[in-house]
Amino acid sequence: MNADIALTDTDSTPAPDHLLSRIDRAAVFLMLLGDDEASGILGRLSPAELERLGAAMMALGEIDQPRMAEALADFATEAARELLPQRGRTDRVRALLDKALGPARADSMMQRIEPEARPRSVEMARWLVPPVLVRLIEDEHPQVIAALLLLIEPEPAAEVLAALPLELQTMVVERVARSGPISVSAIATIDTLLTQRITATFGAAALALGGPREAANLINLAAGDLRQTVLPAIAERDGPLAERIEEELFTFEMLFALDPMSMGRLLRDVDSEKLVDALKGLKEPDRTPFFAAMSSRAADGVKDEIELRGRLSKADVAAAQKAIVEIARSLAEAGEIVIGSGNGEFV
């Protein structure tokens, strides 16, 4: 019972001679595995596949012996096949990916998995700053982390290792010490994992490297005051490009990490109407840092105004947020608040 067959089965109703549907049999089989083995399989699935399989696992009630036996028998039947023909394999895989992911994402995936294809996500990992890379992999199996650290440069790999929890550091170092040559299949597995994590964290567009926002993120995360050195040099060659990078350096989302004192200083210069419009476009948890810097009475008043405010266009919300960002930028330049610190963490 391979994952491709189980997870592309669209009929959840069991056939007359089966107690479980194919997706349910896949779910039962996974639950019979150890945590490490099951995690290794789940790590290869797409978000859509994980959702279907996870939903099936949650929906199953008590699983009796006949159902467990059926899941194991299905796996044994698939494993007993003597061979799967190679002829037409590329076309078949492409057709399956087209159906599952759509043409654009299927094309991107095929470029990664076809023979001789370059693992884009592993290559991208070499360009990610260690704090970002840590967030992508810190909950992965130690063997996966060890393999990835061996694929990137030693210096950032060491920074990633140092940022991991102590108990995880030990397991990763031990696996690095025991590792031999990294197989092509292992690299492909890591590439798939990183693709899923990068897409989930930054969106699919993150795999298309480059652009003013990416440049701004590097400046924000890098040590030292690169903004004062890099941007003037870029402006001498390409003024509009430097302006686009400048616009991306401070984002409204960065304000969420301000401490209450800094947030309070910012809010003193923000017009209440602009604040209501800006917060109107946020989810409730993202409004919390702003309310935490106000008195209870003031926070309640702003909340009431948000509720009473009519529907706003995205353009109006963006304009209000941009105005607040400009105020924050001025305060940061004057040294009254700190938005980003030199080590890439927000304070």
C-alpha positions in Angstrom: 0.0 0.0 0.0 2.1 2.9 -1.2 1.3 6.5 -0.2 0.7 7.6 -3.8 -2.1 5.1 -4.3 -3.6 5.6 -0.8 -3.6 9.3 -0.9 -5.0 9.8 -4.4 -8.0 7.6 -3.7 -11.0 9.9 -4.0 -13.6 7.4 -2.8 -13.8 7.3 0.9 -16.5 4.6 0.9 -15.0 1.1 1.5 -15.5 -1.4 -1.3 -17.8 -4.4 -0.4 -14.9 -6.7 0.4 -13.0 -4.2 2.5 -13.6 -2.9 6.0 -11.7 0.3 5.3 -11.2 2.7 2.4 -7.7 3.1 1.0 -7.0 6.4 2.8 -8.2 4.8 6.1 -5.9 1.8 5.5 -3.0 4.2 4.9 -3.9 6.0 8.2 -4.0 2.7 10.2 -0.7 1.5 8.7 1.0 4.8 9.8 -0.4 4.5 13.3 1.1 1.0 13.5 4.6 2.3 12.8 6.9 3.9 15.3 7.0 7.6 15.7 10.3 8.0 13.8 9.2 5.9 10.8 5.7 7.5 10.7 7.3 11.0 10.9 9.7 10.1 8.0 6.7 9.2 5.8 4.6 12.2 6.8 7.6 14.5 6.1 7.4 13.5 2.4 3.7 14.4 1.9 2.3 17.7 0.7 0.1 19.8 2.9 -3.0 18.6 1.0 -2.0 14.9 1.5 -1.2 15.6 5.1 -4.6 17.1 5.6 -6.4 14.2 4.1 -4.3 11.6 6.0 -4.5 13.5 9.3 -8.2 13.9 9.0 -8.5 10.1 8.4 -6.4 9.4 11.4 -8.5 11.7 13.6 -11.8 10.3 12.3 -11.0 6.6 13.0 -12.4 5.4 16.2 -11.2 2.2 18.0 -9.2 0.2 15.5 -9.8 -3.6 15.9 -7.6 -6.4 14.9 -9.4 -7.2 11.6 -8.8 -3.6 10.4 -5.2 -3.6 11.5 -4.7 -6.9 9.6 -6.4 -5.4 6.5 -4.0 -2.4 6.5 -1.0 -4.6 6.9 -2.2 -7.0 4.2 -2.7 -4.1 1.8 0.9 -3.0 2.4 2.1 -6.5 1.9 0.2 -6.8 -1.4 1.8 -3.6 -2.7 5.3 -4.7 -1.5 5.0 -8.1 -3.2 4.9 -6.6 -6.7 8.1 -7.8 -8.4 8.6 -4.6 -10.3 7.1 -1.4 -11.5 7.8 -0.6 -15.1 10.1 2.3 -15.7 8.8 3.1 -19.2 6.5 6.1 -19.2 7.4 6.9 -15.6 8.1 10.5 -16.2 4.8 11.1 -18.0 2.9 9.2 -15.4 4.4 11.1 -12.5 3.9 14.4 -14.3 0.2 13.5 -14.9 -0.3 12.7 -11.2 1.4 15.9 -10.1 -0.7 17.9 -12.5 -3.8 16.5 -11.0 -2.7 16.9 -7.4 -0.9 20.3 -7.6 -1.9 22.0 -10.8 0.3 22.7 -13.8 2.5 25.5 -12.3 3.4 23.7 -9.1 3.7 20.4 -10.9 6.3 21.9 -13.3 8.3 23.3 -10.4 8.2 19.9 -8.6 9.3 18.0 -11.8 12.3 20.3 -12.1 13.3 19.2 -8.6 12.7 15.5 -8.9 13.7 14.6 -12.4 17.1 12.9 -12.7 20.0 15.5 -12.7 17.6 18.1 -11.3 19.1 20.6 -8.9 17.6 20.5 -5.4 16.4 24.2 -5.3 15.3 24.2 -1.7 18.6 22.8 -0.4 20.4 25.4 -2.5 18.1 28.1 -1.0 18.9 26.9 2.5 22.5 27.9 1.9 21.4 31.5 1.5 19.0 31.6 4.5 20.3 33.2 7.7 20.7 30.7 10.5 17.8 32.1 12.7 15.4 31.6 9.8 16.8 28.1 9.0 16.4 27.1 12.7 12.7 28.0 12.6 12.3 25.8 9.5 13.9 22.6 10.9 14.0 22.7 14.7 11.1 20.3 15.1 12.5 17.8 12.5 14.1 14.5 13.2 17.7 14.8 14.3 18.9 12.7 11.3 17.2 15.1 8.9 18.8 18.1 10.7 22.2 16.4 10.6 22.0 15.7 6.9 21.0 19.3 6.2 23.9 20.7 8.2 26.3 18.6 6.2 24.9 20.1 3.0 25.4 23.8 3.9 28.5 25.7 4.7 30.2 24.9 8.1 29.9 28.4 9.6 26.1 28.8 9.2 25.7 25.1 10.1 27.5 25.8 13.4 25.3 28.8 14.1 22.2 26.6 13.4 23.5 23.9 15.7 24.2 26.4 18.5 20.6 27.7 18.3 19.0 24.3 18.7 17.8 23.0 22.1 20.5 21.4 24.1 19.1 17.9 24.0 18.6 18.2 20.2 22.2 19.4 19.8 23.6 16.2 21.3 21.5 14.0 19.0 22.4 16.0 15.9 26.1 16.0 16.6 26.1 12.2 17.2 24.4 11.7 13.8 26.8 14.0 12.1 29.7 12.0 13.5 28.1 8.7 12.4 27.1 9.9 8.9 28.7 8.6 5.7 28.0 9.8 2.2 24.6 11.4 1.8 22.6 9.6 -0.8 20.7 11.2 -3.7 17.4 10.0 -2.2 18.2 11.6 1.2 19.0 14.9 -0.5 15.7 14.7 -2.4 13.8 14.0 0.8 15.4 17.0 2.5 14.7 19.1 -0.6 11.0 18.1 -0.4 10.8 18.9 3.3 12.4 22.3 2.8 10.1 23.1 0.0 7.1 22.4 2.2 8.5 24.4 5.1 9.6 27.4 3.0 6.3 27.4 1.2 4.3 27.2 4.5 6.4 29.9 6.2 7.0 32.4 3.4 4.5 31.4 0.7 5.2 29.7 -2.7 6.8 32.9 -4.1 9.7 32.4 -1.7 11.1 29.7 -4.0 11.5 32.4 -6.7 14.6 33.9 -5.2 15.3 37.6 -5.3 13.5 41.0 -5.2 13.5 44.1 -3.0 11.7 42.3 -0.1 14.4 39.6 0.1 17.1 42.2 0.0 15.4 44.1 2.8 15.0 40.9 4.9 18.7 40.2 4.6 19.6 43.8 5.7 17.1 43.5 8.6 18.6 40.2 9.8 22.3 40.9 9.2 24.6 42.1 11.9 25.7 45.7 11.8 24.0 48.7 10.3 24.0 47.6 6.7 21.2 50.1 5.9 23.6 53.0 6.3 26.3 51.4 4.1 24.6 49.2 1.6 21.7 51.4 0.5 23.7 54.6 -0.3 26.0 52.5 -2.4 23.1 50.9 -4.3 21.4 54.4 -4.7 24.5 55.7 -6.5 23.9 53.0 -9.2 20.1 52.6 -9.1 18.1 55.1 -7.1 14.7 53.5 -7.7 15.9 50.1 -6.6 17.3 51.5 -3.4 13.9 53.2 -2.7 12.1 49.9 -3.2 14.4 48.2 -0.8 14.0 51.1 1.6 10.2 50.7 1.5 10.5 47.0 2.5 13.0 47.5 5.3 10.3 48.4 7.9 7.1 46.5 7.6 3.9 46.9 9.7 4.3 43.3 11.0 7.6 44.2 12.6 5.8 46.5 14.9 4.1 43.5 16.6 7.4 42.7 18.3 7.8 46.1 20.0 7.8 46.1 23.8 5.0 48.0 25.5 7.2 51.1 26.3 8.3 51.4 22.6 4.8 50.8 21.4 3.5 53.4 23.7 6.0 55.9 22.4 4.9 55.1 18.9 1.2 55.4 19.6 1.6 58.9 21.1 2.4 60.1 17.5 -0.2 58.1 15.7 -3.6 59.7 14.8 -6.4 57.6 16.4 -8.3 57.4 13.0 -5.2 56.0 11.3 -4.7 53.5 14.2 -8.3 52.2 13.9 -8.0 51.8 10.2 -4.7 50.0 10.5 -6.0 47.6 13.2 -9.2 47.0 11.4 -7.2 44.9 8.9 -5.6 42.7 11.5 -6.7 39.5 13.2 -7.4 39.8 16.9 -4.1 38.3 18.2 -2.1 40.7 16.1 -3.9 43.7 17.7 -2.7 42.6 21.2 0.7 44.4 21.2 -1.0 47.7 20.4 -3.7 47.2 23.1 -1.1 46.1 25.7 0.6 49.5 25.4 -2.7 51.4 26.2 -4.7 51.9 29.3 -7.7 49.6 29.6 -10.0 52.5 29.0 -8.1 53.6 25.9 -7.9 50.0 24.5 -11.7 49.5 25.0 -12.3 52.8 23.2 -10.3 51.7 20.2 -11.9 48.3 20.2 -15.3 49.9 20.1 -14.3 52.2 17.2 -13.0 49.2 15.3 -16.3 47.4 15.7 -18.2 50.5 14.6 -16.0 51.2 11.7 -17.6 50.3 8.4 -16.0 48.1 5.8 -12.6 49.3 4.6 -10.9 48.6 1.4 -7.5 46.8 1.6 -6.0 50.0 0.1 -7.3 52.1 3.0 -5.9 49.6 5.5 -2.5 49.5 3.7 -2.3 53.3 3.6 -3.0 53.6 7.3 -0.4 50.9 8.1 2.1 52.6 5.8 1.6 55.9 7.6 2.3 54.3 11.0 5.4 52.6 9.6 6.7 55.9 8.5 6.2 57.3 12.0 8.0 54.3 13.4 10.8 54.7 10.9 11.3 58.3 12.0 11.3 57.4 15.7 13.8 54.5 15.0 16.1 56.9 13.1 15.9 59.3 16.1 16.9 56.5 18.4 13.6 56.7 20.4 12.5 53.1 19.6 14.3 50.0 18.3 12.6 48.0 15.6 15.3 45.5 14.6 18.5 44.6 16.5 21.8 43.7 15.0 21.5 40.0 15.6 18.4 39.6 13.6 16.0 39.4 16.6 13.3 41.9 17.1 13.1 43.8 20.5 
